[in-house]
Amino acid sequence: MIEYKSVSLANQVYDTLEYNILSGKYAYGEIISETRLSEELGVSRTPIREAMSRLSHEKLIKDSPNGTVVVGVTEKDVRDLFEVKRRIEVIATRRAAENISEEGLQQLKENIDQQEFFAQKDDAVKVRDLDTEFHDIIYRECGSIILEGILSPIHHKMMKYRRVSLERAHRIMDSVAEHRAIYDAIAAKDGDKVDTLVLVHIDHAYNNIMEVNNQYGTDNSTKDN
């Protein structure tokens, strides 16, 4: 039985089920039921039902004549998401380099310092949270509510797909080092360097997700359907 505390039970059940799907524990095409999940997680069916409703909305599961089926994330889903992010993030980060406030720059510095600290401790959860905050600061400082509104949900969704890949120690360190380089380029207001570093960072993140999927057999949920 999993012990749930602090955050609402439904949210924690959702996080657990989402992780199990994205990590491949629940395979593509596998039938799951409220009863099975309730017994497996040691919780009542009510939070399971709420979590499954959210998973269905996220297109991670779907109803079928045989029951609820795991869909997961297709390779095309990931590729499409990263293609959009790749095209737009360069614009936002370059603008942040041009427009960032002293307060925003200080927030980025404090964030990257914390990333390096927790990366040394192999704390993937904390680094992942700081990763999201790092990009949110950049989106906010780019000076465009349109770009911020587009990129923030894209990045949050992307980070869900990266939950497993960021647990690899070398990727944590590499990702944080890439963030440090991006911060340095923003601080120097070097737009051209920002462009290059952002594209490299996004490509590395995408390639690592694909590598992890293939290595751990989670490609059942990342094949084109």
C-alpha positions in Angstrom: 0.0 0.0 0.0 1.3 3.5 -0.9 1.1 6.1 1.8 -0.4 9.3 0.6 -0.2 12.6 2.5 0.0 16.3 2.2 -1.3 16.9 -1.4 -4.9 15.8 -2.1 -5.3 12.0 -2.4 -6.8 12.3 -5.9 -3.8 14.4 -7.1 -1.3 11.9 -5.7 -3.1 9.0 -7.2 -3.1 10.8 -10.5 0.6 11.4 -10.3 1.3 7.8 -9.5 -0.9 6.5 -12.3 0.6 9.0 -14.8 4.1 8.0 -13.8 3.3 4.3 -14.2 1.9 5.0 -17.7 4.8 7.2 -18.9 7.4 4.9 -17.4 5.9 1.9 -19.2 4.8 0.0 -16.0 1.4 0.0 -17.5 2.0 -1.0 -21.1 0.3 0.3 -24.2 -2.9 -1.6 -24.8 -3.1 -2.9 -21.2 -6.6 -3.0 -19.6 -6.8 -1.3 -16.2 -9.9 -1.0 -14.0 -10.9 1.0 -10.9 -11.0 -2.2 -8.9 -7.5 -3.4 -9.8 -6.0 0.1 -9.3 -7.8 0.5 -6.0 -6.4 -2.8 -4.7 -2.9 -2.1 -6.1 -2.6 1.4 -4.6 -4.5 0.7 -1.4 -7.0 3.5 -1.8 -10.8 3.7 -2.4 -12.2 3.8 -5.9 -13.3 7.5 -5.6 -9.8 9.0 -6.1 -9.1 6.3 -8.7 -12.1 7.4 -10.6 -11.1 11.1 -10.4 -7.6 10.3 -11.5 -8.8 8.1 -14.4 -11.0 10.9 -15.6 -8.0 13.3 -15.8 -5.9 10.6 -17.5 -8.6 10.2 -20.1 -8.7 14.0 -20.6 -4.9 13.9 -21.1 -5.4 11.1 -23.7 -3.2 8.7 -21.7 -6.1 6.2 -21.4 -9.2 5.6 -23.4 -12.5 3.6 -23.1 -12.9 0.5 -25.3 -15.4 -2.3 -25.5 -13.1 -4.4 -23.3 -12.6 -1.7 -20.7 -10.2 1.1 -20.0 -7.1 0.8 -22.2 -3.7 2.4 -21.6 -2.7 4.6 -24.6 0.3 6.4 -23.2 2.2 8.8 -25.4 3.1 8.1 -29.0 6.4 9.0 -30.5 4.6 11.4 -32.8 3.1 13.2 -29.7 6.6 13.7 -28.3 8.0 14.7 -31.7 5.2 17.2 -32.3 5.5 18.8 -28.9 9.3 19.2 -29.2 9.0 20.6 -32.7 6.6 23.4 -31.5 8.8 24.1 -28.5 11.9 24.2 -30.6 10.5 26.8 -33.0 9.0 29.1 -30.3 11.4 28.8 -27.4 14.2 30.3 -29.3 12.1 33.5 -29.9 11.1 33.7 -26.2 14.6 33.2 -24.8 16.2 35.6 -27.2 13.6 38.2 -26.2 14.3 37.5 -22.5 18.0 38.1 -23.2 17.0 41.5 -24.6 14.4 42.5 -22.0 15.2 40.7 -18.8 14.9 42.8 -15.6 17.5 42.8 -12.9 15.0 41.0 -10.6 14.4 38.4 -13.3 18.2 37.8 -13.9 18.7 37.4 -10.1 15.9 34.9 -10.0 17.5 32.9 -12.8 20.8 33.0 -11.0 19.3 31.8 -7.7 17.4 29.1 -9.6 20.4 27.7 -11.4 22.5 27.8 -8.2 19.8 25.6 -6.6 19.7 23.3 -9.6 23.4 22.7 -9.3 23.1 22.0 -5.6 20.3 19.5 -5.9 21.8 17.9 -9.0 24.9 17.1 -6.9 22.5 15.3 -4.5 20.9 13.4 -7.3 17.5 14.9 -6.3 15.7 14.5 -9.6 12.3 15.6 -8.3 13.7 18.9 -7.0 15.7 19.5 -10.1 12.6 18.8 -12.2 10.6 21.4 -10.2 13.5 23.9 -10.6 13.7 23.2 -14.3 10.1 24.2 -14.7 10.6 27.3 -12.7 13.7 28.3 -14.7 11.8 28.2 -18.0 8.8 29.9 -16.4 11.0 32.8 -15.4 12.4 33.1 -19.0 8.8 33.0 -20.4 7.7 35.7 -18.0 10.7 37.9 -18.8 10.4 37.6 -22.6 7.9 40.4 -22.4 5.1 38.7 -24.4 2.1 37.2 -22.7 1.3 35.4 -26.0 4.6 33.6 -26.0 4.4 32.9 -22.2 0.8 31.6 -22.7 1.9 29.2 -25.4 5.2 28.0 -24.0 4.3 27.5 -20.3 1.8 24.7 -20.8 4.0 23.1 -23.5 6.9 23.0 -21.1 4.8 21.6 -18.2 3.5 18.9 -20.5 7.0 18.1 -21.8 8.3 17.8 -18.2 5.8 15.0 -17.6 7.3 13.1 -20.4 10.8 13.7 -19.0 10.0 12.4 -15.5 11.8 9.1 -16.2 14.6 10.4 -18.3 15.6 13.0 -15.7 16.1 10.3 -13.2 19.3 9.3 -15.0 22.1 11.0 -13.1 24.1 12.0 -16.2 21.1 13.7 -17.8 20.4 15.7 -14.6 24.0 17.0 -14.7 23.9 17.7 -18.4 20.6 19.5 -18.3 21.7 21.7 -15.4 25.0 22.5 -17.2 22.9 23.5 -20.3 20.8 25.7 -18.1 23.9 27.4 -16.7 25.2 28.1 -20.2 21.8 29.5 -21.2 21.7 31.7 -18.1 25.2 33.0 -18.9 24.2 33.9 -22.4 21.1 35.7 -21.3 23.1 37.6 -18.7 25.6 38.6 -21.5 22.6 39.5 -23.7 24.2 37.4 -26.4 21.1 36.6 -28.5 22.9 34.4 -31.1 24.5 32.3 -28.4 21.1 31.9 -26.7 19.6 30.6 -30.0 22.3 28.0 -30.3 22.2 26.8 -26.7 18.4 26.6 -26.5 18.2 24.4 -29.6 21.0 22.1 -28.3 19.2 21.9 -25.0 15.8 21.0 -26.5 17.4 18.5 -28.9 19.3 16.8 -26.1 16.1 16.5 -24.0 14.2 15.0 -26.9 17.0 12.5 -27.8 17.2 11.5 -24.1 13.5 10.7 -23.9 13.7 8.6 -27.0 16.8 6.8 -25.7 15.2 6.0 -22.3 12.0 4.8 -24.0 14.0 2.3 -26.1 16.3 1.3 -23.3 13.6 0.5 -20.8 11.0 -0.9 -23.2 8.6 2.0 -22.7 8.5 2.3 -26.5 5.2 0.4 -26.4 3.6 3.7 -25.5 5.7 5.8 -27.8 5.1 4.2 -31.1 3.2 6.0 -33.7 -0.4 4.9 -33.7 
